């Protein structure tokens, strides 16, 4: 490959370099492939290594690259699609649900969640914790809030806590007839607990997806799912649930 010199442009040089690197990622590299070292890349594009680092950092922030300790900088897999406005509605935990159940506890939810559940501010609810992994890395963490009225027969479950209890809560919830759901998405910053679970720094950009599930003419459950903004993208339409694209043979997109 020959050396590519950058022409004088009105935008910052590192930003123009980012565009050039993006085109190279799309045409020359596959998902998971390790990039050449900084010295070789800087020489190829005729820029200082400081400029190159700025461009690489921006591409990492946008989810196009991943820096793996002991490996180097690799091409990131395609983003996880977070479907919004879909007609495909189902309870959490049904067959085919890609979320992994982590555990369960009983606690008082945040006031905003209590309002959505139309429960008292001091009323204890079941909180099921779940996680989402794609291509070996955590991409989302979920807190699912379920009031006792939604799972009245839960007292018959033998397991008092942990993953088994969480699965029991979800099984009881699925006994209800789901009447519908609504979903809201907003950009946020990772809290300390979310950052730890998602392997990101506190304050990293995240997508917060809040879903209300309706049954019996009321809100039966509320899900607050926090997605890594660098690995996820919003999808619209009636395509169904969350889409994940696998396969190192696919080129970055």
trRosetta pair geometry for C-beta under 8 A, 3 or more apart (Angstrom, degrees):
i j d omega theta_ij theta_ji phi_ij phi_ji
1 44 6.6 13 112 -136 119 120
3 43 6.8 -79 -115 149 110 71
3 44 5.8 -152 -123 -148 61 39
3 45 7.8 -151 -166 -57 71 13
3 46 6.1 89 170 -52 108 99
4 20 7.0 175 123 -174 142 139
4 44 6.2 21 26 155 87 76
4 45 5.4 -18 76 -114 95 55
4 46 6.8 -132 93 3 46 104
5 45 7.7 127 -105 179 23 42
5 46 4.3 10 -113 20 65 164
6 9 7.3 -69 168 -4 101 112
6 13 6.4 109 115 -153 153 95
6 16 6.1 118 -159 112 128 126
6 17 6.4 -56 -82 -78 149 82
6 20 7.0 -113 -97 -27 103 156
6 45 6.3 33 -37 171 103 88
6 46 6.1 -162 8 75 78 106
6 47 6.4 31 6 -64 132 104
9 13 7.3 134 49 -99 100 56
9 16 4.8 119 52 -79 153 150
11 15 4.8 -90 148 82 116 127
11 16 5.5 140 80 -51 107 92
12 15 4.4 87 66 3 90 107
12 16 7.2 -164 91 -4 47 83
13 16 5.8 -56 -151 39 36 109
13 17 6.1 39 150 -22 67 107
13 47 6.5 163 151 -127 123 122
13 51 5.4 -36 105 -145 115 134
14 17 5.3 -52 -147 38 34 117
14 18 6.5 47 149 -30 64 98
14 47 7.9 128 -91 -177 61 149
14 51 4.8 -151 -80 -162 87 73
14 52 7.7 -145 -123 -61 90 14
14 54 3.7 -28 -148 95 156 124
14 55 4.7 -152 -170 -55 80 80
14 58 7.1 131 143 -6 107 134
15 18 5.4 -41 -152 23 35 117
15 19 7.1 37 148 -17 59 98
15 55 7.5 -169 -76 -101 20 86
15 58 7.4 67 -105 -18 63 178
16 19 5.7 -50 -159 31 39 113
16 20 6.6 36 146 -16 67 104
17 20 5.5 -54 -149 38 38 112
17 21 6.1 38 152 -20 69 106
17 45 6.1 87 -135 158 105 150
17 47 5.9 -12 -94 -37 143 166
17 51 6.2 115 -7 149 158 103
17 52 6.8 -114 158 -103 153 52
17 54 7.9 91 61 79 129 93
17 55 4.2 -85 100 -79 110 152
18 21 5.7 -54 -145 38 29 111
18 22 6.3 37 152 -26 63 103
18 55 4.3 -161 -69 -147 73 90
18 58 5.1 -41 -105 83 141 133
18 59 6.0 -176 -143 -54 94 93
19 22 5.6 -49 -150 29 30 115
19 23 6.8 30 152 -17 62 101
20 23 5.9 -54 -156 33 33 111
20 24 6.6 32 147 -18 65 105
20 45 6.5 131 107 -129 144 125
21 24 5.4 -55 -151 37 37 113
21 25 6.3 41 150 -24 68 101
21 45 7.8 -35 -67 -76 87 154
21 55 5.8 130 -1 152 144 127
21 56 7.6 -134 -166 -81 171 62
21 59 6.3 -83 106 -62 133 148
22 25 5.6 -50 -149 31 33 113
22 26 6.5 29 154 -17 64 106
22 59 7.1 -170 -75 -110 82 114
22 64 6.7 -71 -111 -143 84 164
23 26 5.8 -57 -151 37 32 111
23 27 6.2 3 161 1 67 116
24 27 6.3 -73 -139 49 27 93
24 28 5.1 -29 -174 27 71 123
24 29 6.9 49 138 -5 77 106
25 28 7.3 -58 -94 51 13 80
25 29 5.2 -48 -139 49 52 118
25 59 7.8 158 -40 -156 152 139
25 64 6.2 53 143 176 175 117
25 65 7.9 -114 -103 -67 143 88
25 75 5.8 153 -151 -121 103 114
25 252 5.0 -40 154 63 104 143
26 251 6.4 79 -159 149 47 123
26 252 6.2 -103 -91 77 52 90
26 253 7.3 78 -120 -99 92 48
27 251 8.0 44 -86 -168 16 147
29 33 4.7 -150 -165 68 92 136
29 35 7.2 -18 -110 -90 153 76
29 75 4.9 163 133 -54 123 145
29 251 7.5 119 90 -146 50 87
29 252 6.7 11 92 1 94 119
30 33 4.9 99 58 -28 70 121
30 75 6.6 165 100 62 29 148
30 248 6.1 70 143 167 117 77
30 249 7.0 -43 -157 -143 133 24
30 250 7.5 129 -158 83 88 32
30 251 5.7 -83 -114 -102 62 62
30 252 7.5 161 -159 -23 25 78
31 75 5.4 -123 -120 106 34 108
31 76 7.2 -40 -140 114 85 24
31 77 4.9 60 -160 -101 131 62
31 78 7.3 -60 -93 -20 138 70
31 247 7.5 92 54 99 140 53
31 248 5.2 -142 81 -136 94 54
31 250 5.8 22 -3 77 130 77
31 251 6.9 174 -26 -142 82 19
31 252 5.7 139 -76 -69 76 73
32 74 5.7 -14 -157 178 32 127
32 75 6.3 -39 13 63 22 86
32 77 7.2 26 -48 -65 82 85
32 248 4.7 -42 24 -125 137 110
33 74 6.4 157 77 -151 30 80
33 75 5.2 23 47 12 80 116
34 71 6.6 -136 -101 160 119 87
34 72 4.8 64 -154 76 112 128
34 73 7.0 109 -156 72 66 49
34 74 5.3 -46 -92 -93 55 81
35 41 6.8 17 159 -68 113 134
35 65 7.4 -16 -22 -131 137 122
35 72 6.8 -149 50 141 72 114
35 73 4.6 -27 35 90 118 102
35 74 7.0 -164 -9 -96 80 27
35 75 7.3 119 -53 -47 91 76
36 40 4.1 -84 154 84 128 131
36 41 5.4 158 82 -52 103 84
36 44 7.6 92 68 -14 150 137
37 40 5.3 89 59 13 74 101
37 41 7.1 -146 98 -4 35 93
37 72 7.5 -88 -92 -140 68 130
38 41 5.7 -60 -142 42 32 109
38 42 5.9 32 161 -21 69 108
38 49 5.3 66 153 -143 118 106
38 52 5.8 142 -156 108 90 139
38 53 6.9 11 -133 -69 134 83
38 56 7.8 -77 -104 -22 98 155
39 42 6.0 -56 -146 36 25 109
39 43 6.4 23 156 -17 61 109
39 49 7.1 -23 -89 -91 51 122
40 43 5.8 -57 -149 38 30 111
40 44 6.3 33 154 -23 65 106
41 44 5.7 -53 -147 33 32 113
41 45 6.4 1 165 5 66 109
41 52 5.6 126 107 -151 111 140
42 45 6.6 -72 -144 51 25 90
42 46 8.0 162 165 -19 55 3
42 47 5.6 -107 -148 74 73 70
42 48 6.6 -23 -155 164 124 14
42 49 4.7 -53 -76 -82 155 66
42 51 7.7 118 -126 62 98 90
42 52 4.7 -96 -84 -32 88 147
43 46 7.4 26 -173 -73 29 42
45 52 7.1 137 58 -94 129 103
47 51 4.3 -101 167 81 120 132
47 52 5.6 144 93 -53 116 84
48 51 4.8 97 60 4 80 101
48 52 7.1 -145 98 -4 44 87
49 52 5.2 -51 -148 37 40 116
49 53 6.3 45 153 -25 69 100
50 53 5.8 -49 -149 31 31 112
50 54 6.8 35 151 -20 61 101
51 54 5.8 -52 -155 31 34 113
51 55 6.7 30 151 -15 65 105
52 55 5.8 -59 -154 37 34 109
52 56 6.2 31 152 -17 69 108
53 56 5.6 -55 -144 40 33 110
53 57 6.1 36 156 -22 66 106
54 57 5.8 -54 -148 35 28 112
54 58 6.6 28 154 -18 62 105
55 58 5.8 -55 -152 34 32 111
55 59 6.5 29 153 -15 65 106
56 59 5.7 -56 -147 39 33 110
56 60 6.3 36 152 -21 66 105
56 65 6.3 -58 -163 65 76 165
56 73 6.4 -51 -161 -131 127 159
57 60 5.6 -52 -148 35 32 113
57 61 6.4 36 151 -22 64 104
58 61 5.5 -51 -149 34 33 114
58 62 6.4 24 154 -11 65 109
59 62 5.7 -58 -144 44 33 107
59 64 4.3 -70 -174 65 89 117
59 65 4.6 58 119 2 106 113
60 63 7.7 53 180 -65 30 19
60 64 7.3 -88 -72 56 26 70
60 65 4.7 -60 -80 76 68 97
60 66 6.9 120 -131 -95 89 26
60 67 6.1 -7 -117 -17 140 101
60 73 7.8 -91 -76 -137 112 108
60 230 7.4 0 154 -156 54 141
61 230 6.3 -119 -178 -104 32 118
62 230 6.7 122 135 -135 9 81
63 76 5.6 -131 168 102 61 162
63 79 5.8 51 137 -84 149 104
63 228 8.0 133 -96 128 118 103
63 229 7.7 -135 -45 122 124 54
63 230 3.8 164 -71 175 91 66
63 231 5.3 176 -133 -75 125 40
63 232 8.0 -151 -103 15 162 37
64 75 7.4 -45 164 -148 68 67
64 76 5.7 172 167 32 17 114
64 252 6.6 76 -155 177 81 140
65 73 5.5 -1 -177 -174 122 102
65 74 7.0 147 -159 76 70 37
65 75 6.6 -55 -108 -111 63 36
65 76 5.7 -153 -102 -20 7 100
66 73 7.2 159 80 -154 41 55
66 74 5.2 -22 63 63 93 88
66 75 7.8 12 20 103 86 11
66 76 4.7 115 -28 -85 97 90
67 72 7.6 -80 -144 157 64 28
67 73 5.3 -27 -99 -98 72 74
67 74 8.0 159 -94 19 24 70
68 71 3.8 0 93 46 113 124
68 72 6.8 2 58 49 84 34
68 73 7.8 158 19 -95 72 24
68 74 6.0 8 4 5 118 117
71 74 6.5 -19 128 -35 124 118
75 252 5.0 -114 178 -55 119 131
76 231 7.3 -128 178 -108 132 82
76 252 6.9 80 65 -124 61 118
77 134 7.2 -142 85 138 140 105
77 135 4.6 170 7 -56 155 164
77 245 7.2 -175 169 87 101 84
77 246 7.5 -10 -158 -121 140 43
77 250 8.0 67 -146 74 79 115
77 252 7.8 -144 -134 -110 20 77
78 245 4.5 6 62 63 135 126
78 250 6.8 -42 -21 118 118 138
78 252 7.0 166 -70 -147 69 51
78 253 5.3 4 -103 52 110 95
79 231 5.6 161 -130 171 74 39
79 232 5.4 139 -178 -122 105 12
79 233 4.2 88 106 -11 143 101
80 132 7.5 102 -156 139 167 131
80 134 5.3 -171 -73 -23 117 165
80 139 5.2 101 -6 155 147 157
80 140 7.5 -109 89 -26 159 115
80 227 7.1 -135 78 -154 124 124
80 231 5.9 37 7 136 97 88
80 232 4.7 -32 65 -106 92 77
80 233 7.4 164 76 23 44 66
80 242 6.4 7 172 178 101 112
80 243 7.4 165 -168 84 56 54
80 244 5.4 -17 -122 -100 84 84
81 232 7.6 152 -92 -158 11 71
81 233 5.9 -32 -107 72 58 86
81 234 7.7 57 -160 -179 65 11
81 235 4.2 22 -172 -21 111 132
81 242 6.1 165 86 -163 69 60
81 243 3.8 10 49 54 127 96
81 244 7.3 -147 25 -66 80 40
81 245 8.0 69 -13 -19 105 93
82 185 7.2 126 121 -110 133 137
82 207 6.4 -162 17 111 165 148
82 209 6.1 -149 -175 -64 134 147
82 227 5.9 -96 -68 -42 140 170
82 232 5.3 40 -25 180 113 118
82 233 6.9 -176 19 85 84 32
82 234 5.5 -43 70 -105 96 52
82 235 6.6 160 68 17 39 81
82 242 6.0 -14 -112 -116 44 98
83 86 4.5 28 148 -39 121 133
83 88 7.6 13 119 51 153 112
83 235 5.0 -36 -98 74 61 104
83 236 7.8 144 -153 -91 61 20
83 237 7.9 -77 -147 61 97 68
83 239 6.2 -137 -118 67 128 94
83 240 6.5 -116 -96 92 173 38
83 241 5.9 -171 28 -173 140 19
83 242 5.8 -140 5 -81 94 44
83 243 6.9 92 -49 -9 105 87
84 183 5.6 -146 -137 103 82 130
84 185 5.8 -72 -89 -22 146 132
84 209 7.6 -140 -86 -130 103 115
84 234 5.8 -16 5 -161 122 102
84 235 7.1 151 19 72 71 49
84 236 6.0 -31 69 -98 85 68
85 183 7.5 -121 -46 58 43 116
85 236 5.4 19 49 -148 130 78
85 237 6.9 72 95 0 109 14
85 238 7.8 -77 123 -69 81 58
86 89 7.4 163 101 -58 86 68
86 237 7.2 25 -97 94 72 47
86 238 5.8 122 -144 -131 61 41
86 239 6.5 -75 -115 52 112 56
86 240 5.9 118 -163 -114 138 5
86 241 7.0 173 114 -74 168 32
87 238 4.6 10 9 -138 106 104
88 238 7.3 125 -18 -172 85 67
88 239 7.9 -60 -1 97 128 35
88 240 4.1 44 -8 -131 160 58
88 241 5.7 -96 107 -43 136 69
89 178 6.4 -166 132 140 105 133
89 180 6.5 -9 161 -141 170 42
89 181 5.1 172 -145 22 121 111
90 94 5.0 -73 156 21 126 149
90 97 7.8 -142 103 -72 123 105
90 178 6.8 161 -137 33 32 170
90 241 7.9 -41 32 -74 114 119
91 94 5.5 109 68 -41 80 107
91 170 7.4 143 145 -169 112 82
91 173 5.9 164 -164 120 132 101
91 174 4.6 -179 81 -101 159 78
91 176 7.7 127 -87 61 136 91
91 178 5.7 -150 -54 -63 87 132
91 213 6.8 73 -113 -149 68 152
92 97 6.4 103 -165 -141 51 154
92 99 6.8 -23 -161 46 98 147
92 128 7.7 162 108 88 142 141
92 130 7.3 -152 -179 -12 130 160
92 142 7.9 -171 -134 137 145 152
92 144 5.8 -113 52 -113 167 151
92 170 6.1 -96 100 -132 87 112
92 173 7.4 7 54 96 87 145
92 213 7.9 -110 -10 -50 91 150
92 221 7.5 -117 14 123 116 152
92 223 6.4 138 -56 -82 138 135
93 97 5.5 -100 -102 46 10 160
93 99 7.4 -67 -76 69 55 113
93 101 7.1 40 -108 -66 106 117
93 167 7.2 157 -150 -134 135 62
93 170 3.5 63 3 176 172 141
93 171 7.4 -100 129 -57 141 50
93 173 7.5 97 40 63 132 118
93 174 6.7 -112 83 -50 108 123
94 97 5.4 112 56 -31 56 113
94 174 6.4 137 -81 -117 86 133
96 241 7.8 149 131 24 108 158
98 132 6.5 59 113 -134 98 93
98 241 8.0 152 4 136 106 134
98 242 6.7 -105 39 72 129 117
98 244 7.0 152 -155 -3 172 135
99 130 4.3 30 167 163 122 134
99 131 7.0 144 -162 69 77 27
99 132 5.5 -53 -109 -78 70 84
99 142 6.4 -28 -139 23 139 141
100 130 6.2 154 76 -163 42 79
100 131 5.2 -26 62 64 99 81
100 132 7.2 164 14 -86 83 33
100 133 6.8 13 -2 3 131 103
101 128 6.9 -50 -139 -178 95 108
101 129 7.8 102 -166 84 55 55
101 130 5.5 -43 -103 -104 44 89
101 163 5.5 117 117 -151 105 87
101 166 4.8 165 -175 110 119 130
101 167 5.7 134 96 -67 176 81
101 170 7.2 -111 -95 -12 133 144
102 129 4.3 -58 68 107 116 98
102 130 5.8 179 1 -103 91 26
102 131 5.5 75 -53 -11 121 100
102 163 6.9 -105 152 -96 16 91
102 166 7.2 90 65 -32 44 175
103 128 7.7 -176 97 -151 36 52
103 129 5.1 7 56 48 75 112
103 161 7.6 13 -169 166 96 81
103 162 5.6 -62 -132 -147 89 38
103 163 5.7 -60 -91 -67 55 59
103 165 7.8 28 -168 60 59 101
103 166 5.7 173 176 -40 16 136
104 126 6.3 -10 -169 -172 112 96
104 127 6.7 156 -154 82 60 51
104 128 5.0 -20 -101 -103 92 66
104 129 7.0 -162 -77 14 39 76
104 161 6.5 -156 77 -155 85 56
104 162 6.9 -1 36 70 83 13
104 163 7.6 135 -2 -102 89 19
104 165 4.5 -129 59 102 131 102
104 166 3.6 177 -39 -76 110 79
104 169 5.8 152 -125 -2 151 139
105 126 7.9 154 84 -155 31 54
105 127 5.3 -19 66 61 78 101
105 129 7.8 27 9 -16 95 108
105 161 7.1 30 -95 -143 61 103
106 124 5.1 42 167 170 100 118
106 125 7.1 -172 -148 90 70 24
106 126 5.9 -39 -97 -98 75 51
106 127 7.0 156 -105 13 22 84
107 124 6.3 -119 164 -141 4 85
107 125 7.3 -34 68 56 49 64
107 127 5.6 -22 37 -1 100 134
108 114 7.6 -2 -180 -73 80 125
108 121 7.5 45 -174 156 121 50
108 122 5.9 -40 -120 -148 139 39
108 123 6.8 124 -122 70 85 33
108 124 5.7 -65 -69 -92 65 57
108 125 7.5 91 -122 13 30 80
109 113 3.8 -91 154 87 132 127
109 114 5.2 168 77 -54 102 77
109 117 7.0 100 43 6 150 138
109 119 7.8 85 36 65 117 128
109 125 5.6 -7 -27 36 109 126
109 127 7.1 153 -84 -81 89 114
109 145 5.1 33 -89 -129 142 143
109 222 7.9 79 -151 63 164 130
110 113 4.9 88 58 10 79 103
110 114 7.0 -144 95 -8 38 89
111 114 5.4 -55 -144 36 34 115
111 115 6.4 37 157 -23 66 101
111 121 5.8 0 -113 -129 84 104
112 115 5.9 -51 -154 30 30 112
112 116 6.9 28 150 -16 62 103
113 116 5.7 -54 -153 36 37 111
113 117 6.3 27 152 -10 69 108
113 145 5.3 107 176 -4 131 170
113 222 5.6 177 -152 90 90 150
113 224 7.0 -75 -92 -35 119 131
114 117 5.8 -62 -145 46 31 105
114 119 5.1 -99 -156 71 77 87
114 120 7.0 -58 -170 101 124 23
114 121 5.3 109 126 -107 166 50
114 123 6.9 133 -135 46 110 97
115 118 7.1 26 -176 -77 34 43
116 210 7.8 -129 -97 172 166 124
116 212 5.9 -134 180 -96 117 119
116 219 6.0 -156 152 177 72 170
116 222 5.0 88 107 -94 131 145
117 125 6.8 -61 -162 -82 173 154
117 145 6.4 -97 -61 123 135 121
117 147 5.5 140 -177 -44 128 119
117 219 5.5 -135 -122 99 41 124
117 222 5.8 -100 -63 -13 91 124
118 218 6.7 -104 47 -161 137 107
118 219 6.1 134 8 34 101 114
119 123 4.3 -111 163 63 113 143
119 125 6.7 132 59 -60 173 119
119 147 5.5 178 -73 -100 140 132
120 123 4.0 110 57 -29 89 107
123 147 7.2 10 134 -129 127 105
124 148 7.7 48 92 -35 79 115
125 145 5.2 47 115 -171 143 87
125 146 6.1 163 174 73 102 37
125 147 4.8 -61 -118 -93 107 52
125 148 6.9 -135 -122 -26 57 69
126 145 7.5 144 79 -158 55 42
126 146 4.4 -25 66 68 105 96
126 147 7.6 -174 19 -89 81 6
126 148 7.1 119 -20 -76 96 58
126 151 6.7 -7 6 37 150 139
126 154 7.4 -151 -64 -125 147 172
126 169 5.0 -177 158 -132 151 142
127 143 5.8 -19 -166 -167 102 96
127 144 7.1 144 -160 72 48 50
127 145 5.8 -12 -103 -100 74 65
127 146 7.8 179 -78 23 29 74
128 143 7.5 143 73 -161 48 44
128 144 4.2 -20 61 61 99 108
128 146 6.7 31 -7 1 107 118
128 166 4.6 119 -134 -147 97 98
128 169 5.5 -160 -68 82 122 139
128 170 6.5 94 -124 -55 167 95
129 141 7.5 -16 -166 -174 90 92
129 142 7.1 152 -157 84 44 61
129 143 6.1 -17 -101 -103 68 65
129 144 7.7 -162 -71 20 22 80
129 166 7.2 -79 41 -111 61 145
130 141 7.6 159 87 -160 50 48
130 142 4.4 -11 62 60 94 110
130 144 6.6 36 1 -13 112 115
130 166 7.8 160 -67 171 83 139
131 138 6.0 -51 -175 -134 117 107
131 140 7.0 156 -162 89 51 60
131 141 5.5 -17 -109 -108 76 67
131 142 7.2 -164 -77 19 29 80
131 197 6.6 -137 -107 176 118 116
132 138 7.1 103 77 -159 54 64
132 139 5.3 -63 105 66 100 87
132 140 3.8 15 42 54 123 101
132 141 7.5 -135 19 -63 81 31
132 142 7.3 70 -22 -18 101 107
132 225 7.8 42 -9 -160 131 118
132 227 7.8 -21 59 -107 138 83
132 242 7.8 -32 -145 112 147 166
133 136 6.9 -2 173 -136 110 10
133 137 6.7 164 -154 80 78 24
133 138 5.6 -48 -99 -95 76 49
133 139 6.7 134 -126 9 23 86
134 137 6.6 -31 70 61 62 74
134 139 4.8 6 19 -14 108 140
134 231 7.1 164 64 161 126 129
134 244 5.1 -148 -123 -141 121 131
135 246 6.9 172 -76 -119 86 80
137 199 6.9 -99 -163 49 92 143
137 231 7.3 -150 99 -105 123 162
138 141 7.2 22 175 -56 122 89
138 197 6.3 -139 162 148 159 67
138 198 5.1 -144 111 -129 116 46
138 199 5.7 132 44 5 112 104
138 228 7.6 115 113 -27 72 127
139 198 7.4 48 -144 -140 11 97
139 227 6.3 3 151 -150 80 79
139 228 5.3 -102 -152 26 57 109
139 231 4.8 -114 -128 102 104 136
139 232 6.3 127 176 -58 111 102
140 198 7.4 23 -93 -103 15 110
140 225 5.6 14 179 178 121 101
140 226 6.3 163 -154 83 68 47
140 227 4.4 -23 -97 -99 102 68
140 228 7.0 -120 -68 1 56 74
140 232 7.2 71 -65 -67 106 143
141 194 5.6 -166 53 -134 137 78
141 197 4.5 64 -80 110 146 141
141 198 6.0 -108 -17 -56 112 93
141 225 7.3 171 87 -153 36 59
141 226 5.2 -10 59 57 84 100
142 223 5.9 -16 -166 -167 115 99
142 224 6.9 153 -154 81 62 46
142 225 4.1 -19 -100 -101 94 82
142 226 7.4 -176 -80 18 44 65
143 223 7.5 157 83 -154 47 51
143 224 5.0 -7 59 59 94 98
143 225 7.9 -169 26 -76 54 43
144 170 7.9 42 103 -87 156 95
144 221 6.2 4 -179 178 92 118
144 222 7.5 167 -156 86 49 44
144 223 4.9 -15 -107 -104 78 79
144 224 7.9 -169 -78 25 36 62
145 221 6.5 160 82 -162 54 65
145 222 4.6 -7 56 60 107 93
145 223 7.6 -167 20 -76 71 31
145 224 7.4 37 -10 -1 106 100
146 150 5.2 -109 -172 69 89 135
146 151 6.0 43 147 -10 126 119
146 169 5.9 147 60 175 152 117
146 173 5.9 -85 -131 -85 143 127
146 220 7.4 1 -137 151 81 68
146 221 4.7 -15 -97 -110 79 100
147 150 5.3 103 65 -2 73 100
147 220 7.7 -124 38 -162 95 40
147 221 7.8 -149 11 -89 70 55
148 151 6.6 -86 -153 59 38 77
148 152 7.0 74 156 -94 74 55
148 154 7.4 -113 -142 30 73 130
149 152 6.5 5 -149 -65 35 93
150 172 7.8 116 125 120 73 99
150 173 5.9 20 144 -115 113 82
150 176 6.5 -52 -163 -39 83 149
150 215 7.2 96 -132 62 98 125
150 220 4.5 118 -117 -166 124 82
150 221 6.1 129 -172 -56 173 85
151 154 4.3 50 136 -45 109 116
151 169 5.8 -50 -96 -147 172 67
151 172 3.9 81 -141 113 100 132
151 173 5.7 -45 -74 -64 106 68
153 156 5.5 -23 171 16 82 117
153 172 5.9 -168 65 -132 89 121
153 175 7.9 10 35 36 127 163
154 157 5.6 -36 -171 7 59 117
154 168 6.6 111 -142 134 85 107
154 169 6.3 20 -119 -101 130 66
154 172 5.3 -87 -77 -17 82 172
157 165 6.8 123 124 -125 136 65
157 168 4.1 84 -137 -173 154 151
157 172 7.7 -94 -44 -42 128 126
159 162 6.6 -91 173 57 118 98
159 164 3.7 -123 -143 108 174 119
159 165 4.7 -139 116 -63 103 72
159 168 6.2 174 55 -19 109 140
160 165 6.3 -32 114 -81 20 132
161 165 4.9 -48 -138 -6 13 152
162 165 5.5 107 54 13 53 102
162 166 7.2 -98 121 -6 36 95
163 166 5.5 -54 -150 34 35 114
163 167 6.5 33 155 -17 67 103
164 167 5.9 -54 -150 36 32 109
164 168 6.4 36 150 -21 63 106
165 168 5.5 -55 -151 35 33 115
165 169 6.5 38 150 -23 66 100
166 169 5.7 -49 -153 30 33 113
166 170 6.6 29 152 -14 64 104
167 170 5.7 -54 -150 38 35 111
167 171 6.3 40 151 -23 67 104
168 171 5.6 -51 -146 33 33 113
168 172 6.5 29 156 -15 65 104
169 172 6.0 -60 -152 38 29 107
169 173 6.3 31 151 -22 65 108
170 173 5.5 -52 -146 34 33 115
170 174 6.5 35 155 -23 65 104
171 174 5.9 -56 -153 32 30 112
171 175 7.5 44 147 -32 59 94
172 175 5.8 -39 -166 8 41 117
173 176 6.3 -46 -177 16 48 111
173 220 7.0 134 -153 147 93 116
173 221 6.1 31 -147 -50 136 143
176 215 4.0 51 155 173 128 161
176 216 6.7 -76 -154 -21 116 104
176 220 5.8 -179 110 -145 168 159
177 215 5.9 145 73 -143 54 102
177 216 7.7 115 54 -49 87 68
178 181 7.3 -22 -174 -38 112 99
178 213 6.4 -61 -133 -170 100 103
178 214 7.4 93 -165 71 61 57
178 215 5.8 -61 -105 -79 38 103
178 220 7.9 -118 -110 42 66 146
179 214 4.6 -71 69 108 102 97
179 215 5.5 157 1 -100 96 43
179 216 7.6 -157 -17 -1 131 30
179 217 7.5 49 9 -60 169 38
180 214 4.9 -2 63 49 76 120
181 211 5.7 12 177 -177 121 99
181 212 6.1 171 -153 85 69 52
181 213 4.9 -22 -100 -103 105 57
181 214 6.4 -170 -80 8 47 82
182 211 7.2 176 88 -148 39 58
182 212 5.4 3 52 50 83 100
183 209 6.3 -7 -169 -173 106 94
183 210 7.0 158 -153 83 54 49
183 211 4.7 -13 -102 -100 84 82
183 212 7.9 -160 -73 21 43 65
184 209 7.4 163 82 -153 44 48
184 210 4.9 -10 59 59 94 99
184 211 8.0 -174 23 -74 61 42
185 207 6.0 -9 -165 -176 103 102
185 208 7.1 153 -153 79 51 50
185 209 5.2 -13 -101 -102 82 74
185 210 7.8 -173 -77 21 35 69
185 234 6.3 120 137 -104 171 128
186 207 7.6 155 79 -157 31 58
186 208 5.3 -20 64 60 81 99
186 210 7.9 7 12 1 99 107
187 205 6.5 -23 -168 -161 100 100
187 206 7.6 144 -161 79 53 43
187 207 6.4 -39 -103 -103 55 60
187 208 7.6 131 -136 15 6 85
187 229 7.0 47 -136 -98 90 138
188 205 7.6 138 81 -156 36 53
188 206 5.2 -32 74 70 85 92
188 207 7.5 124 25 -123 82 13
188 208 4.5 33 5 -19 133 121
188 226 7.5 -76 69 -129 127 99
189 202 7.8 51 154 168 100 61
189 203 4.9 -17 -174 -142 120 45
189 204 7.0 134 -157 61 67 28
189 205 6.6 -47 -102 -99 58 40
189 206 6.7 110 -145 19 10 94
190 194 4.6 -138 -157 96 84 111
190 195 4.1 112 135 -70 125 85
190 198 6.4 -114 -130 48 140 136
190 200 5.5 113 13 90 172 124
190 201 7.5 127 68 91 130 41
190 202 5.9 -136 98 -136 92 40
190 203 6.3 -45 54 21 78 14
190 204 4.6 8 13 53 126 81
190 205 7.7 2 -19 52 89 6
190 206 4.9 108 -66 -30 79 128
190 226 7.0 112 -114 170 77 134
191 194 4.8 84 52 16 77 105
191 195 6.7 -143 90 -11 33 92
191 202 6.8 -12 178 -138 22 93
192 195 5.8 -56 -144 35 26 113
192 196 6.5 26 158 -20 62 105
192 202 5.0 -11 -91 -97 61 126
193 196 6.0 -55 -153 32 29 110
193 197 6.6 20 154 -11 63 109
194 197 5.8 -63 -149 42 33 107
194 198 5.8 10 161 -3 71 116
194 200 7.9 -18 124 54 79 111
194 206 6.7 -17 141 -70 141 168
194 226 4.8 -41 -142 103 136 162
195 198 6.1 -68 -137 50 25 97
195 200 4.9 -102 -146 81 75 79
195 201 6.0 -31 -162 138 131 14
195 202 4.4 -113 -10 -77 164 54
195 203 7.5 15 -81 15 141 47
195 204 6.2 126 -116 20 101 107
196 199 7.8 24 -179 -72 27 36
198 204 7.7 -139 96 71 128 135
198 206 7.5 148 20 -102 175 122
198 226 7.1 -100 -49 114 138 108
198 228 5.3 162 -175 -67 130 104
200 204 4.0 -88 160 31 127 158
200 206 7.9 163 69 -69 160 103
200 228 6.3 161 -47 -116 141 108
201 204 5.2 116 61 -45 70 105
204 228 7.4 -13 125 -137 127 82
204 229 7.4 -166 147 30 85 102
204 230 7.7 -56 174 -12 117 115
205 229 3.9 -49 117 35 98 150
205 230 7.2 111 69 -39 99 80
206 226 5.0 4 167 -173 142 92
206 227 6.1 148 -169 73 81 45
206 228 6.2 -55 -114 -107 79 30
206 229 5.4 -142 -104 -29 19 93
207 226 7.5 150 77 -159 47 45
207 227 4.3 -17 60 62 98 106
207 228 7.9 -2 19 77 85 15
207 229 5.4 126 -29 -90 83 78
207 232 5.7 -112 25 90 134 132
207 234 7.3 -175 -144 -61 153 94
208 224 6.7 -12 -170 -169 97 86
208 225 7.4 154 -157 81 48 48
208 226 5.6 -15 -103 -103 73 71
208 227 7.7 -165 -74 22 27 75
209 223 7.6 -9 110 113 87 101
209 224 7.7 156 81 -156 50 38
209 225 4.6 -17 62 64 99 100
209 226 7.9 -169 23 -75 72 25
209 227 6.5 41 -7 -9 110 113
210 222 7.0 -9 -169 -174 89 96
210 223 7.0 165 -153 87 42 59
210 224 5.4 -5 -105 -105 80 71
210 225 7.8 -174 -76 25 34 68
211 222 7.1 161 84 -157 52 50
211 223 4.3 1 54 54 100 106
211 225 7.3 20 2 2 107 108
212 219 5.2 -58 -167 -131 111 110
212 221 7.7 162 -156 87 46 49
212 222 5.5 -16 -104 -106 68 78
213 219 7.1 99 68 -161 49 64
213 220 5.2 -63 103 63 94 95
213 221 4.5 6 46 56 120 91
213 222 7.4 -151 17 -73 79 33
213 223 7.4 63 -22 -11 105 100
214 217 7.6 7 -180 -129 101 8
214 218 6.9 177 -147 90 75 23
214 219 6.1 -51 -97 -99 68 46
214 220 6.4 124 -145 3 16 94
215 218 7.2 -31 72 61 51 67
215 220 4.0 17 33 -40 104 145
216 220 6.8 102 30 -74 99 111
219 222 6.5 21 169 -57 123 93
227 231 7.5 -130 172 73 89 86
227 232 4.2 -4 157 0 129 167
228 231 4.5 37 89 28 116 103
228 232 6.0 134 73 -5 61 103
229 232 6.4 -74 -121 51 26 93
235 239 6.5 -52 141 43 128 135
235 243 6.6 27 3 23 163 118
239 243 7.0 -23 125 -46 130 127
240 243 7.7 94 79 -62 94 91
245 250 6.4 -56 153 58 116 174
247 250 4.9 85 92 -9 102 102
250 253 7.4 -56 158 -11 109 111
